[in-house]
């Protein structure tokens, strides 16, 4: 029973991810909030130079406008962030509930989280106003990798100084 409790934070977080990915795209638009709460004209000079291609489209302030560009970047950072957190939660659960070597715990955690990222994109394919894209899985996987690296660093530092 105690082992199940260690997995609860990861499962709840995963539920939040799948709930959000199942919402229509229109229900998650934040452009109006950006216009209200961010000083868009003051931010514009700092981000106007950024330009890249994503999913075959140029992404920049010039191509999209300030608010849509900020929303796009926010969404991609959210992909990174939620899988960063999920990887940490899964790894901590793995540490507390398995007796395998740390390297394998980390590897299994990473593979499990990337699997969830793929399923998340598949889920988006069945949702109105959402488009699955493998590039988002790459962002998710990178977030998971950085999350695992950070938690490993913290664990090692804790061992070193105690």
Protein Blocks (a to p, Z undefined) as FASTA:
>chain_A
ZZmmmmmmmmmmmmmmmmmmmpcfklmccklmmmmmpcfklmmmmmmmpccdeehiacdf
klnojklmmmmmmmmmmmmmmmmmmmmmmmmmmmmmccbdfklmmmmmmmmmmmmmmmmm
mmmmmpghiacdfklmmmmmmmmmmmmmmmmmmmmmmmmmZZ
